[in-house]
Amino acid sequence: ISIKWLAYSCPFCKLCRKGLQQSTHLARYNGFTIDSTSKYVVFYVSHVTSAPDSLDSAEAASILCAISETPLANAGIVYRAIEYDNAHIGDWIALPGAGAGLDHLAVQYAIAMGLHVLAINTGAEKQALGTMHWIDFTQTCDLVADIKATLGPHAAVVTTVTGAVYAQVIDYLR
């Protein structure tokens, strides 16, 4: 089974019915509004996800770890951000920070959804993520201009903590 940071939400309010359970005032989070320790975790049955028998545990490990260990940038939030970004199959999506933390999952999700990925990060080892285009932000004098000149993505999902990235994204989106 898989557990999420969101331990409970009501299934009745308007936000929950729209699939925005994390936004309801009734949401309860493990380790935040529900006491948890490294020895136990409290979850409501309605919010536990059963992993399919066909999914090998080794293949699911990074997703399951991401869901339970990194609440603010977890795999579910990254997935939902891509799902709600209004990009369509064949569109370009920019992923600033791709290859670090959970962004490798964002790359996989975006590709699986039929999007072309523009990965933005630094470090040659992160370029082998299966992205369509890679920009090393340390190797450019004007990141925004370089992105606009090559692609001009339709959408972006920002998971980095650098405030300047948010301003850049606004400048380089179509």
Backbone as a chain_set.jsonl record, in Angstrom:
{"seq": "ISIKWLAYSCPFCKLCRKGLQQSTHLARYNGFTIDSTSKYVVFYVSHVTSAPDSLDSAEAASILCAISETPLANAGIVYRAIEYDNAHIGDWIALPGAGAGLDHLAVQYAIAMGLHVLAINTGAEKQALGTMHWIDFTQTCDLVADIKATLGPHAAVVTTVTGAVYAQVIDYLR", "coords": {"N": [[0.838, -1.184, 0.0], [0.275, 2.344, -0.332], [0.94, 5.414, 1.245], [-0.031, 8.805, 1.782], [0.85, 12.273, 2.301], [-1.414, 13.77, 2.736], [-3.716, 12.836, 4.874], [-6.416, 12.761, 5.392], [-9.461, 13.923, 3.978], [-12.57, 15.535, 3.48], [-15.169, 13.952, 1.616], [-17.186, 15.459, 0.555], [-17.406, 18.285, 0.265], [-17.283, 21.146, -1.992], [-14.672, 21.61, -3.001], [-13.395, 19.113, -2.573], [-14.967, 17.468, -4.199], [-14.216, 18.41, -6.655], [-11.729, 17.405, -6.904], [-9.736, 18.668, -5.504], [-8.702, 18.089, -2.938], [-6.643, 18.743, -1.156], [-7.031, 21.368, -0.574], [-9.253, 21.816, 0.998], [-10.743, 23.003, 4.025], [-11.025, 21.042, 5.855], [-8.997, 19.244, 5.563], [-6.551, 16.918, 6.691], [-3.276, 16.404, 7.739], [-0.547, 14.173, 7.844], [1.804, 14.224, 10.428], [1.559, 16.904, 10.661], [-1.139, 18.074, 11.105], [-2.04, 15.789, 12.184], [-0.758, 13.784, 14.643], [2.289, 12.072, 14.29], [4.959, 9.685, 14.237], [8.267, 8.35, 13.676], [7.79, 5.747, 14.124], [5.099, 5.134, 13.899], [2.159, 5.774, 11.912], [-0.791, 7.525, 11.161], [-3.616, 6.785, 9.284], [-6.492, 7.261, 7.271], [-8.716, 4.917, 5.912], [-9.902, 5.616, 3.495], [-7.978, 7.133, 2.248], [-5.738, 5.655, 1.671], [-3.679, 4.145, -0.686], [-3.829, 1.427, -2.784], [-1.326, -0.531, -4.152], [-0.911, -1.868, -7.396], [-0.768, -5.41, -8.018], [0.808, -6.099, -10.155], [2.825, -4.258, -10.222], [6.148, -3.976, -9.637], [7.92, -3.98, -6.587], [10.424, -2.708, -6.43], [10.307, -0.985, -8.605], [8.322, 0.742, -7.821], [9.347, 1.986, -5.617], [10.643, 4.595, -5.559], [8.534, 6.346, -6.034], [6.75, 5.747, -3.955], [8.34, 6.345, -1.735], [8.715, 9.045, -2.198], [6.117, 9.985, -1.885], [5.586, 9.539, 0.829], [7.679, 10.741, 2.23], [8.308, 13.387, 1.455], [6.493, 15.848, 1.925], [5.832, 18.526, 0.99], [6.605, 18.72, -1.64], [5.615, 16.51, -2.92], [5.16, 13.483, -4.863], [2.521, 13.221, -5.687], [1.572, 15.864, -5.682], [3.223, 17.012, -7.61], [2.445, 15.491, -9.822], [-0.258, 16.24, -9.979], [0.013, 18.972, -10.498], [1.073, 18.945, -13.081], [-1.003, 17.677, -14.372], [-3.066, 19.57, -14.137], [-2.173, 21.752, -15.571], [-3.068, 22.591, -18.025], [-1.753, 21.938, -20.362], [-1.413, 20.232, -23.47], [-1.257, 17.095, -25.26], [1.779, 16.847, -26.954], [2.496, 19.471, -26.447], [4.928, 21.738, -25.005], [6.55, 21.535, -21.862], [8.083, 23.251, -19.246], [10.445, 22.354, -16.815], [11.83, 23.572, -14.295], [14.594, 22.807, -12.339], [14.67, 20.146, -12.89], [15.631, 16.817, -12.451], [16.572, 16.925, -9.92], [15.783, 16.053, -6.584], [12.363, 15.43, -6.453], [11.856, 16.044, -9.034], [12.677, 14.388, -11.05], [10.636, 12.592, -11.183], [8.601, 14.247, -12.076], [9.472, 14.692, -14.673], [9.178, 12.1, -15.761], [6.39, 11.745, -15.447], [5.383, 13.825, -17.074], [6.348, 13.097, -19.627], [5.009, 10.661, -19.908], [2.453, 11.661, -20.133], [2.436, 12.619, -22.635], [3.737, 14.992, -23.158], [6.276, 17.288, -24.273], [9.403, 17.676, -22.856], [11.185, 20.293, -21.387], [13.953, 20.453, -19.685], [15.448, 22.07, -16.966], [18.31, 22.703, -15.316], [21.397, 22.042, -13.623], [24.43, 20.266, -14.226], [25.869, 17.524, -15.673], [25.194, 14.839, -15.243], [22.477, 14.823, -14.836], [21.29, 15.124, -17.242], [20.501, 12.848, -18.562], [17.759, 12.096, -18.483], [15.767, 11.483, -20.221], [14.577, 13.631, -21.374], [13.354, 15.989, -23.811], [14.67, 18.323, -24.36], [17.399, 20.093, -22.966], [18.587, 22.493, -20.706], [21.321, 23.933, -19.248], [21.449, 25.921, -16.608], [23.672, 27.23, -15.603], [25.291, 27.63, -17.692], [24.454, 29.615, -19.357], [23.995, 33.004, -20.343], [21.674, 34.458, -20.405], [19.008, 33.129, -19.385], [16.177, 33.237, -19.744], [15.916, 34.422, -22.308], [17.235, 32.48, -23.847], [15.533, 30.279, -23.521], [13.149, 31.264, -24.629], [13.994, 31.644, -27.238], [14.429, 29.083, -28.177], [12.206, 27.414, -27.546], [9.892, 28.327, -25.949], [7.923, 27.404, -23.788], [4.64, 25.894, -23.228], [3.668, 25.472, -20.717], [4.631, 25.272, -17.227], [6.105, 23.693, -14.409], [7.028, 24.482, -11.296], [9.246, 23.475, -8.912], [11.383, 24.144, -7.46], [13.063, 25.975, -4.852], [13.932, 28.505, -5.227], [13.251, 31.831, -5.446], [13.575, 33.539, -7.67], [13.145, 31.952, -9.876], [10.394, 31.767, -10.295], [9.683, 34.297, -11.315], [11.153, 34.202, -13.682], [9.846, 32.109, -15.056], [7.354, 33.245, -15.665], [8.174, 35.102, -17.503], [9.148, 33.536, -19.655], [7.142, 31.808, -20.583], [4.753, 30.957, -23.174]], "CA": [[0.0, 0.0, 0.0], [0.978, 3.614, -0.338], [0.315, 6.459, 2.045], [0.258, 10.16, 1.314], [0.889, 13.265, 3.358], [-2.813, 14.063, 2.994], [-4.243, 11.663, 5.566], [-7.875, 12.767, 5.368], [-10.228, 15.061, 3.49], [-13.983, 15.142, 3.378], [-15.504, 13.704, 0.21], [-18.473, 16.093, 0.286], [-17.398, 19.713, -0.05], [-17.081, 21.485, -3.403], [-13.269, 21.418, -3.352], [-13.114, 17.676, -2.653], [-15.653, 16.917, -5.361], [-13.465, 18.851, -7.837], [-10.401, 16.796, -6.891], [-8.795, 19.578, -4.852], [-8.811, 17.718, -1.531], [-5.622, 19.387, -0.335], [-7.419, 22.75, -0.312], [-10.393, 21.92, 1.897], [-10.39, 23.358, 5.409], [-11.113, 19.819, 6.653], [-7.849, 18.38, 5.277], [-5.687, 16.559, 7.82], [-1.979, 15.988, 7.201], [0.293, 13.406, 8.752], [2.958, 14.951, 10.929], [1.259, 18.336, 10.738], [-2.364, 18.183, 11.893], [-2.197, 14.485, 12.835], [0.52, 13.418, 15.257], [2.941, 10.87, 13.766], [6.377, 9.542, 14.564], [8.908, 7.415, 12.765], [7.351, 4.386, 14.447], [3.721, 4.896, 13.497], [1.508, 6.781, 11.094], [-2.239, 7.362, 11.203], [-4.253, 7.05, 7.999], [-7.867, 6.856, 7.071], [-8.794, 3.931, 4.836], [-10.27, 6.279, 2.244], [-6.83, 7.828, 1.674], [-4.636, 4.718, 1.452], [-3.699, 3.687, -2.063], [-3.363, 0.063, -2.987], [-0.464, -0.67, -5.326], [-1.292, -3.053, -8.172], [0.113, -6.575, -7.883], [1.717, -6.149, -11.305], [3.89, -3.273, -10.043], [7.272, -4.482, -8.863], [8.23, -3.102, -5.453], [11.601, -1.892, -6.752], [9.893, 0.069, -9.531], [7.446, 1.678, -7.111], [10.011, 2.517, -4.426], [10.896, 6.041, -5.567], [7.258, 7.052, -5.924], [6.222, 5.56, -2.606], [9.19, 7.118, -0.838], [8.418, 10.446, -2.442], [4.805, 10.308, -1.341], [5.553, 9.536, 2.283], [8.786, 11.444, 2.87], [8.486, 14.781, 1.068], [5.126, 16.333, 1.83], [5.581, 19.769, 0.276], [6.881, 18.567, -3.069], [5.481, 15.083, -3.152], [4.865, 13.012, -6.209], [1.125, 13.514, -6.005], [1.429, 17.281, -5.986], [3.875, 17.224, -8.902], [1.56, 14.898, -10.826], [-1.452, 17.074, -10.1], [0.392, 20.231, -11.144], [1.183, 18.68, -14.519], [-2.345, 17.337, -14.838], [-3.904, 20.758, -14.152], [-1.496, 22.895, -16.193], [-3.724, 22.887, -19.306], [-0.938, 21.554, -21.518], [-2.002, 19.143, -24.236], [-0.283, 16.188, -25.887], [2.614, 17.523, -27.935], [2.931, 20.771, -25.938], [6.168, 21.768, -24.237], [6.464, 21.919, -20.46], [9.376, 23.543, -18.625], [10.584, 21.822, -15.462], [13.015, 24.097, -13.623], [15.027, 21.922, -11.263], [14.545, 18.752, -13.326], [16.756, 15.955, -12.117], [16.872, 17.011, -8.494], [14.627, 15.738, -5.744], [11.263, 14.737, -7.108], [11.663, 16.502, -10.4], [12.845, 13.268, -11.989], [9.292, 12.033, -11.346], [7.866, 15.183, -12.928], [9.891, 14.402, -16.045], [8.533, 10.85, -16.173], [4.95, 11.98, -15.567], [5.127, 14.677, -18.242], [6.566, 12.291, -20.826], [3.909, 9.693, -19.974], [1.244, 12.384, -20.521], [2.584, 13.041, -24.02], [4.316, 16.335, -23.248], [7.699, 17.424, -24.557], [9.971, 18.245, -21.632], [12.345, 21.162, -21.349], [14.521, 20.327, -18.342], [16.349, 23.177, -16.629], [19.073, 22.429, -14.108], [22.815, 22.026, -13.909], [25.047, 18.98, -13.957], [25.765, 16.612, -16.815], [24.564, 13.569, -14.859], [21.023, 14.972, -14.827], [20.799, 15.257, -18.612], [20.043, 11.553, -19.077], [16.444, 11.832, -17.911], [14.797, 11.222, -21.267], [13.923, 14.879, -21.767], [13.518, 16.365, -25.207], [15.603, 19.448, -24.447], [18.058, 20.355, -21.687], [19.33, 23.747, -20.582], [22.101, 24.06, -18.024], [21.31, 27.343, -16.283], [24.962, 27.844, -15.299], [26.016, 27.805, -18.951], [23.785, 30.616, -20.176], [24.034, 34.375, -19.824], [20.292, 34.941, -20.296], [18.19, 31.919, -19.415], [14.86, 33.528, -20.309], [16.074, 34.624, -23.749], [17.57, 31.196, -24.462], [14.331, 29.435, -23.542], [12.22, 31.838, -25.605], [14.54, 31.462, -28.585], [14.372, 27.689, -28.602], [10.943, 26.71, -27.377], [8.743, 29.025, -25.406], [7.018, 26.351, -23.323], [3.225, 26.178, -22.999], [3.386, 25.338, -19.282], [5.799, 25.02, -16.383], [5.861, 23.284, -13.032], [8.183, 24.924, -10.52], [9.371, 22.814, -7.614], [12.577, 24.641, -6.791], [12.756, 26.94, -3.795], [14.53, 29.786, -5.581], [12.203, 32.77, -5.82], [13.801, 34.117, -8.992], [12.643, 31.034, -10.898], [8.99, 32.082, -10.558], [9.667, 35.453, -12.207], [11.641, 33.753, -14.979], [8.817, 31.314, -15.719], [6.364, 34.173, -16.211], [8.776, 35.756, -18.666], [9.418, 32.679, -20.817], [5.989, 31.064, -21.089], [4.112, 31.519, -24.363]], "C": [[0.874, 1.236, 0.0], [0.206, 4.6, 0.523], [0.757, 7.81, 1.525], [0.334, 11.099, 2.519], [-0.532, 13.658, 3.735], [-3.451, 12.814, 3.585], [-5.766, 11.601, 5.508], [-8.37, 14.046, 4.704], [-11.668, 14.605, 3.366], [-14.294, 14.845, 1.909], [-16.708, 14.516, -0.267], [-18.417, 17.542, -0.16], [-17.078, 19.935, -1.532], [-15.632, 21.239, -3.838], [-12.929, 19.939, -3.505], [-13.769, 17.047, -3.873], [-14.961, 17.315, -6.653], [-12.072, 18.234, -7.893], [-9.339, 17.653, -6.248], [-8.803, 19.362, -3.344], [-7.813, 18.437, -0.639], [-6.01, 20.805, 0.058], [-8.59, 22.899, 0.648], [-9.933, 22.264, 3.313], [-10.455, 22.135, 6.332], [-9.938, 18.87, 6.418], [-7.017, 18.148, 6.532], [-4.416, 15.943, 7.246], [-1.159, 15.267, 8.261], [1.522, 14.204, 9.142], [2.734, 16.443, 11.044], [0.003, 18.549, 11.579], [-2.732, 16.852, 12.548], [-0.825, 14.099, 13.373], [1.032, 12.101, 14.675], [4.372, 10.845, 14.272], [6.992, 8.619, 13.529], [8.45, 5.988, 13.01], [5.917, 4.102, 14.04], [3.201, 6.063, 12.664], [0.007, 6.478, 11.11], [-2.792, 7.696, 9.818], [-5.673, 6.552, 7.989], [-7.925, 5.955, 5.844], [-9.101, 4.589, 3.496], [-9.095, 6.965, 1.554], [-5.581, 6.945, 1.544], [-4.771, 4.192, 0.038], [-3.117, 2.293, -2.149], [-2.522, 0.015, -4.253], [-0.873, -1.93, -6.084], [-0.282, -4.188, -7.995], [1.146, -6.631, -8.996], [2.887, -5.177, -11.18], [4.957, -3.833, -9.113], [7.629, -3.474, -7.768], [9.413, -2.189, -5.745], [11.232, -0.742, -7.68], [9.074, 1.143, -8.82], [8.152, 2.415, -5.984], [10.191, 4.029, -4.448], [9.609, 6.828, -5.436], [6.719, 6.94, -4.508], [7.037, 6.334, -1.59], [8.866, 8.596, -0.974], [7.105, 10.846, -1.801], [4.866, 10.433, 0.177], [6.614, 10.416, 2.933], [8.881, 12.928, 2.539], [7.135, 15.444, 0.859], [4.931, 17.565, 0.978], [5.848, 19.67, -1.216], [6.658, 17.119, -3.464], [5.02, 14.738, -4.544], [3.441, 13.319, -6.614], [0.91, 14.966, -6.379], [2.069, 17.595, -7.332], [2.987, 16.682, -10.02], [0.345, 15.796, -11.061], [-1.13, 18.401, -10.79], [0.497, 20.048, -12.649], [-0.199, 18.408, -15.1], [-3.217, 18.583, -15.009], [-3.294, 21.935, -14.906], [-2.05, 23.29, -17.557], [-2.843, 22.638, -20.518], [-1.591, 20.338, -22.176], [-0.905, 18.287, -24.848], [0.46, 16.94, -26.982], [3.079, 18.901, -27.508], [4.246, 20.612, -25.18], [5.886, 22.199, -22.811], [7.882, 22.14, -19.935], [9.364, 23.01, -17.201], [11.879, 22.353, -14.85], [13.357, 23.214, -12.422], [14.974, 20.453, -11.64], [15.809, 17.973, -13.009], [17.142, 16.005, -10.658], [15.612, 16.675, -7.711], [13.579, 14.945, -6.492], [11.06, 15.139, -8.551], [11.902, 15.4, -11.422], [11.503, 12.572, -12.192], [8.447, 12.947, -12.223], [8.209, 14.947, -14.393], [9.177, 13.155, -16.55], [7.031, 11.031, -16.36], [4.635, 12.76, -16.837], [5.296, 13.89, -19.542], [5.428, 11.287, -21.002], [2.603, 10.361, -20.394], [1.341, 12.935, -21.944], [3.148, 14.432, -24.204], [5.794, 16.254, -23.624], [8.314, 18.19, -23.388], [11.208, 19.085, -21.92], [12.844, 21.121, -19.914], [15.521, 21.451, -18.122], [17.004, 22.85, -15.3], [20.544, 22.561, -14.464], [23.376, 20.661, -13.552], [24.795, 17.986, -15.069], [25.051, 15.317, -16.473], [23.039, 13.641, -14.883], [20.44, 15.057, -16.235], [20.215, 13.964, -19.162], [18.685, 11.165, -18.509], [15.395, 11.485, -18.957], [14.062, 12.468, -21.717], [14.21, 15.172, -23.232], [14.577, 17.462, -25.368], [16.126, 19.752, -23.05], [18.75, 21.703, -21.747], [20.011, 23.756, -19.225], [22.128, 25.549, -17.68], [22.632, 28.009, -15.927], [25.757, 28.143, -16.568], [25.358, 28.831, -19.874], [23.882, 31.985, -19.53], [22.641, 34.931, -19.608], [19.349, 33.759, -20.482], [16.844, 32.161, -20.09], [14.947, 33.673, -21.823], [16.384, 33.304, -24.455], [16.352, 30.279, -24.546], [13.344, 29.955, -24.577], [12.699, 31.606, -27.038], [14.399, 30.029, -29.078], [12.973, 27.102, -28.566], [9.758, 27.582, -27.005], [7.697, 28.035, -24.938], [5.589, 26.837, -23.092], [2.892, 26.201, -21.508], [4.695, 25.13, -18.541], [5.316, 24.553, -15.016], [7.135, 23.591, -12.261], [8.182, 24.207, -9.177], [10.632, 23.245, -6.885], [12.178, 25.69, -5.759], [13.33, 28.321, -4.073], [13.457, 30.725, -6.117], [12.351, 33.339, -7.218], [13.234, 33.251, -10.107], [11.198, 31.375, -11.259], [8.866, 33.273, -11.513], [10.138, 35.055, -13.602], [10.563, 32.997, -15.75], [7.771, 32.222, -16.36], [6.899, 34.81, -17.491], [8.963, 34.831, -19.857], [8.256, 31.812, -21.289], [5.381, 31.744, -22.306], [2.956, 32.399, -23.959]], "O": [[2.067, 1.172, 0.298], [-1.025, 4.614, 0.526], [1.808, 7.93, 0.896], [-0.078, 10.741, 3.622], [-0.831, 13.858, 4.912], [-3.696, 11.842, 2.871], [-6.346, 10.517, 5.568], [-7.772, 15.112, 4.853], [-11.941, 13.421, 3.17], [-13.697, 15.471, 1.033], [-17.203, 14.291, -1.371], [-19.297, 17.99, -0.894], [-16.654, 19.014, -2.23], [-15.395, 20.716, -4.927], [-12.252, 19.552, -4.458], [-13.176, 16.179, -4.514], [-15.104, 16.621, -7.659], [-11.312, 18.504, -8.824], [-8.149, 17.393, -6.426], [-8.897, 20.313, -2.569], [-8.113, 18.713, 0.523], [-5.379, 21.391, 0.938], [-8.89, 24.014, 1.074], [-8.853, 21.855, 3.739], [-9.988, 22.195, 7.47], [-9.89, 17.797, 7.019], [-6.806, 19.06, 7.331], [-4.472, 15.072, 6.378], [-1.088, 15.69, 9.415], [2.196, 14.787, 8.293], [3.624, 17.173, 11.479], [0.075, 19.144, 12.655], [-3.64, 16.8, 13.378], [0.157, 14.091, 12.631], [0.283, 11.128, 14.582], [4.918, 11.869, 14.684], [6.311, 8.162, 12.611], [8.698, 5.11, 12.184], [5.55, 2.942, 13.853], [3.729, 7.175, 12.709], [-0.404, 5.318, 11.077], [-2.483, 8.744, 9.25], [-6.007, 5.549, 8.62], [-7.25, 6.214, 4.848], [-8.598, 4.145, 2.464], [-9.206, 7.343, 0.388], [-4.483, 7.458, 1.327], [-5.868, 3.831, -0.389], [-2.029, 2.028, -1.637], [-2.96, 0.47, -5.309], [-1.152, -2.956, -5.464], [0.915, -3.945, -7.841], [2.242, -7.155, -8.8], [3.843, -5.262, -11.952], [4.692, -4.124, -7.947], [7.637, -2.266, -8.003], [9.409, -1.022, -5.351], [11.78, 0.354, -7.56], [9.132, 2.318, -9.183], [7.607, 3.379, -5.447], [9.917, 4.688, -3.445], [9.591, 7.875, -4.789], [6.279, 7.933, -3.927], [6.472, 6.924, -0.67], [8.755, 9.311, 0.022], [6.995, 11.932, -1.233], [4.259, 11.339, 0.748], [6.455, 10.801, 4.091], [9.499, 13.67, 3.302], [6.684, 15.585, -0.278], [3.921, 17.647, 0.279], [5.34, 20.491, -1.98], [7.422, 16.562, -4.252], [4.553, 15.59, -5.299], [3.182, 13.645, -7.773], [0.145, 15.266, -7.296], [1.513, 18.365, -8.115], [2.801, 17.34, -11.044], [-0.027, 16.071, -12.202], [-1.931, 18.894, -11.585], [0.056, 20.909, -13.411], [-0.519, 18.864, -16.198], [-4.026, 18.642, -15.935], [-3.861, 23.028, -14.878], [-1.551, 24.229, -18.178], [-3.172, 23.096, -21.613], [-2.235, 19.527, -21.513], [0.246, 18.714, -24.941], [-0.153, 17.589, -27.83], [3.974, 19.463, -28.14], [4.624, 19.514, -24.772], [5.09, 23.106, -22.569], [8.77, 21.316, -20.155], [8.391, 23.193, -16.469], [12.906, 21.675, -14.879], [12.496, 22.919, -11.593], [15.211, 19.593, -10.792], [16.921, 18.431, -13.275], [17.96, 15.204, -10.205], [14.502, 16.986, -8.144], [13.875, 13.911, -7.091], [10.17, 14.615, -9.22], [11.389, 15.467, -12.539], [11.255, 12.016, -13.262], [7.655, 12.464, -13.032], [7.331, 14.997, -15.255], [8.628, 13.158, -17.652], [6.461, 10.525, -17.327], [3.727, 12.399, -17.586], [4.475, 14.006, -20.452], [4.939, 11.086, -22.114], [1.729, 9.699, -20.955], [0.439, 13.634, -22.406], [3.05, 15.0, -25.292], [6.47, 15.269, -23.325], [7.8, 19.232, -22.982], [12.14, 18.651, -22.598], [12.219, 21.696, -19.023], [16.341, 21.743, -18.992], [16.329, 22.734, -14.278], [20.888, 23.133, -15.498], [22.851, 19.978, -12.672], [23.651, 17.647, -15.371], [24.368, 14.749, -17.325], [22.379, 12.604, -14.945], [19.22, 15.063, -16.399], [19.488, 14.002, -20.155], [18.488, 10.022, -18.098], [14.244, 11.219, -18.608], [13.027, 12.371, -22.376], [15.175, 14.672, -23.81], [15.282, 17.521, -26.376], [15.385, 19.677, -22.071], [19.425, 22.018, -22.727], [19.366, 23.606, -18.188], [22.757, 26.342, -18.382], [22.716, 29.237, -15.943], [26.777, 28.831, -16.519], [25.687, 28.895, -21.059], [23.853, 32.105, -18.305], [22.434, 35.776, -18.737], [18.947, 33.437, -21.6], [16.421, 31.362, -20.926], [14.13, 33.103, -22.545], [15.858, 33.038, -25.536], [16.169, 29.58, -25.543], [12.763, 29.169, -25.326], [11.89, 31.396, -27.942], [14.265, 29.797, -30.279], [12.594, 26.361, -29.474], [8.733, 27.567, -27.686], [6.686, 27.839, -25.613], [5.349, 28.01, -22.805], [1.947, 26.87, -21.088], [5.731, 24.85, -19.144], [4.26, 24.965, -14.535], [8.193, 23.026, -12.542], [7.231, 24.319, -8.402], [10.913, 22.749, -5.794], [11.069, 26.223, -5.805], [13.221, 29.214, -3.233], [12.827, 30.436, -7.135], [11.35, 33.596, -7.887], [12.879, 33.762, -11.169], [10.821, 31.277, -12.427], [8.032, 33.256, -12.419], [9.584, 35.52, -14.598], [10.383, 33.213, -16.948], [7.352, 31.976, -17.492], [6.152, 35.026, -18.446], [8.939, 35.307, -20.992], [8.38, 31.138, -22.311], [5.48, 32.961, -22.458], [2.284, 32.969, -24.819]]}, "num_chains": 1, "name": "protein.A"}
